[in-house]
Amino acid sequence: EEMLPDPQILDIVMFVIHDLEAEGKIYCKCADPDDGEYDCQMMEDGILVFCKKCGASHVVPVNNLLGAQAFLDCDSLRLE
């Protein structure tokens, strides 16, 4: 049986991801930061944030509230 993350944690992480995207603070391998085309996908160990154009990605863990709240303080997200 697949374990889904706590909905509160998921909401926090998704809010931060969308906020960073709206502010242009997600960076990937695309030459111009405005060229990135970002999407998210639930994975076993977290939320995979990735660029549809260059394939760069980062997994944001969603397995505990403390980690999700720490992610709230993040001012940018770099996809590798």
C-alpha positions as CSV (number, residue, x, y, z in Angstrom):
1,E,0.0,0.0,0.0
2,E,1.4,3.4,-1.0
3,M,1.9,5.9,1.7
4,L,0.8,9.4,0.8
5,P,2.3,12.4,2.5
6,D,0.3,14.4,5.1
7,P,-2.0,16.8,3.1
8,Q,-0.8,19.7,5.2
9,I,2.9,19.0,4.3
10,L,2.0,18.6,0.7
11,D,0.1,21.9,0.7
12,I,3.1,23.8,2.2
13,V,5.6,22.4,-0.3
14,M,3.3,23.0,-3.3
15,F,2.6,26.6,-2.1
16,V,6.4,27.3,-1.9
17,I,7.1,25.7,-5.3
18,H,4.3,27.8,-7.0
19,D,5.4,30.9,-5.2
20,L,9.1,30.5,-6.3
21,E,7.9,29.8,-9.9
22,A,5.8,33.0,-9.9
23,E,8.7,35.0,-8.6
24,G,11.1,33.6,-11.3
25,K,13.3,32.0,-8.5
26,I,13.5,28.5,-9.9
27,Y,16.7,28.0,-11.8
28,C,17.6,25.2,-14.2
29,K,20.0,24.4,-17.0
30,C,18.1,26.6,-19.6
31,A,20.3,29.6,-20.6
32,D,17.7,32.2,-19.6
33,P,15.8,31.6,-16.3
34,D,12.6,32.7,-18.0
35,D,12.9,29.9,-20.6
36,G,12.3,27.1,-18.0
37,E,9.0,25.3,-18.2
38,Y,8.4,23.7,-14.7
39,D,6.1,21.0,-13.5
40,C,5.8,18.8,-10.4
41,Q,5.2,15.1,-9.9
42,M,4.6,13.0,-6.7
43,M,7.4,10.5,-6.1
44,E,7.9,7.9,-3.4
45,D,10.4,10.1,-1.6
46,G,9.0,13.6,-2.3
47,I,7.8,16.0,-4.9
48,L,9.9,16.0,-8.1
49,V,10.2,19.5,-9.5
50,F,11.5,19.4,-13.1
51,C,12.0,21.5,-16.2
52,K,10.2,20.1,-19.2
53,K,12.7,21.7,-21.6
54,C,16.2,20.8,-20.2
55,G,15.2,17.9,-17.9
56,A,16.9,19.4,-14.8
57,S,15.1,18.3,-11.5
58,H,15.1,18.4,-7.8
59,V,13.2,16.2,-5.3
60,V,11.7,18.1,-2.4
61,P,11.1,15.7,0.6
62,V,7.6,15.7,2.0
63,N,8.1,13.0,4.7
64,N,7.9,15.3,7.7
65,L,6.4,18.7,8.8
66,L,9.8,20.0,10.0
67,G,11.4,19.6,6.6
68,A,8.4,21.1,4.8
69,Q,8.5,24.1,7.2
70,A,12.2,24.5,6.6
71,F,11.4,24.6,2.8
72,L,9.1,27.6,3.5
73,D,12.3,29.7,4.2
74,C,13.8,28.7,0.9
75,D,14.3,31.8,-1.3
76,S,15.2,29.9,-4.5
77,L,15.2,26.4,-6.0
78,R,18.0,25.1,-8.2
79,L,17.3,22.2,-10.4
80,E,20.3,20.0,-11.4
